[in-house]
Amino acid sequence: MSQKRLDSTLQQIKYKNPDKLPADFYQTLNESLNQTSIIIPLHEKYRKTVLTIAALLLFGLGIVLGQQFGSTDNTPVHITAVTVKQNEPVTIYLVYDSDKAQKDVAFRIVLDSALHFVSEDIDIQAQKEIAWTGDLDAGKNEIPVVVAGNSIGEWHFVAQARIDGVVTENRVKIKVNG
């Protein structure tokens, strides 16, 4: 600290008797301040703030990149559950609402190994997956599917419909009791 700056500071605080200061006051004060004061470099002073801001920016970048390049599966999923007795048929209604009539909708149903389709057609009963193409009318469309569980446990029924390039998925957990 220079003597001019110290004089200026003393005048600002209105020190009344600068004449009563010892002759070596400025030099002693300057040496004392230099020895006891810690001068923190600017990068050290703001290190925590900079690191916090950098971490937040990286976190935000991760979210943005995750949304852009993460899962491309935008499939709307509808999940429900039902409990039935072993080999008891249950009707699952697949409901599709459409603003307009849809042509060539691709449907697909997949059953877990302990489930089977209940149908008069023996070929359908033996399948674990069926797929077909059909049309939907404007408004509410219900497709009934009857299944039953051969074994006690929790099993899954998964139905998908591709309408105008968008896949809608219905998952039904079927809990089979004895």
N, C-alpha and C positions, 0 to 999 in steps of 0.2 A: 504494500500500500504506500503510495507516495505521500510526501509531506503536504503537498498542496491539497490532495484529496482529504487527508485527515483534518487539515485546517478547515476545509469547507464543511466537513461533517460536524466538527465541533461548533462552527458558527451556526449551522442549521439547528443544532440542539440547544443553541443559545448558552453555551458554556461561558460563565461570567469571568473567570479568572485565568485566561490562557498564560498570563505572566507567571503564575505560581507553579507551572509545570516544570519538572526537572529539565535540565539542559539536554539530556540524552533521551527524553521521553519518546520522541518520534522513532528513533532508532530502536529502542527497547521494545516499544509497542509493535513495531513492524516485525522484529525478529520473533517476538512472542506469538503474534498472529500467524506467522508463517510456520512456526513449529507446531502449534496446537490445531490449526485449522486443517481440515481434510478437504482437499479440492477433489470433487468427484467429477470425473469426465462425463460429458453430456450423455454419451452412450450408456454409461453405467447408471446414471441417474434415472433414465427412462427405460431401462432394460425390461422391467416387469411389465410396463405398459405396452411396450413394443411386442414382447412375447405374447401377451394376452391378445392383442389385436391380430397378430399373425395367426395365433391358434384359432381365433374366431373366423378369420378369413378362410383358413384351410378347412374348417368345419363346414362353412357355408359353401365352399367350392365342392366339397365332398357330396353335400346334399344335391347341388345342382347337377353334378356329373352323374350321381346315382339316378336321378330322375331322367336324365338324357340317355344314359347308356346302360342303366340297370335293367331290371326285368322288363321285357317288352310284352309280358302277358297282361293285357288289360281286360281279361275275361271277367265279366260280372259273374259273381258266384253267389248262389242262393243255397243256404244250408238249413236243413231241418232234420228232425229225428222222430222215430216212431218205435214203439215197443210192441212185439207180437209174440205169440206162442209158436213153438217149433212146428213147421209145416203149415202154419195158418196163413192163408193168402191175405195180402194187404194190397189195396189199390193206391197207387201213387199217381196223383194228377199233375202232369206237367202243364203249367199255365204259361202261355205266351200272349202278351198283349201287343197288338200291332196297330199303328196309326193307319196303315194302308194294307191292302192285300199283298202278300209276298209269294213269289214263285220260287220254286227250286230251293227250298230250305233244306239244308243237310242236317239230319238228326242222327244221334248216336247214343246208345245206352250201353254201359259196361257194369257188370255185376261182379261182386267178390265171389270167391270160389264156393262159399256155403249158401249162396242165393241161387234161385232159379226162376225163370219166367213161368207163370201159370198160364197155359194156353191149351186149346184143343189141338193145336198143331204140334206134333211130337218134335219136329225139327227145331221149332222155336224153343221148346222146353229144354233142349240139349245145349243151347247156345249160352255163352257168358257175355257175348257182345252182339248187339244187332245195330245195323245202320240202314237208313233209308233216306230218300229224298221225297219231299212233299210240299204242299202249299199251305199257307196260312191265310185265313180270311182277315179282313180289317176288323179290329176289335179284339175281344177275348177269345183265345183258342185253348181248349183243354184236351190233353192227350192222356187218357187213362192207361196205366201200365200196371199189371198185376204180377206180383212176385211173392215168393215164400222163402223162408230160411230152413235149410236142412239141419243145421247144427246150432247149438247154443253158443251165443257170443254176440259181438258187435260187428256188423258187416256194412259194406258201403254199396250204394246204388248211385251211379254217376251218369247224368244225362247231359248231353251237349246239343245245342242248336246253333248253326251258323246262318245268321240272317244279315244280308248285305255286307258280308265280310267280317261281321262282329260275332264272336262266339259267346254265347250265354251258357253258363254251366249251373246245373242243379245237382247238389249233393244231398243224399238222404242217408243218415245213419240208421240202420235197422238193427235194433237190439232184439235178439231172439232169446226168449225164456223157455224153460222146459215145461 
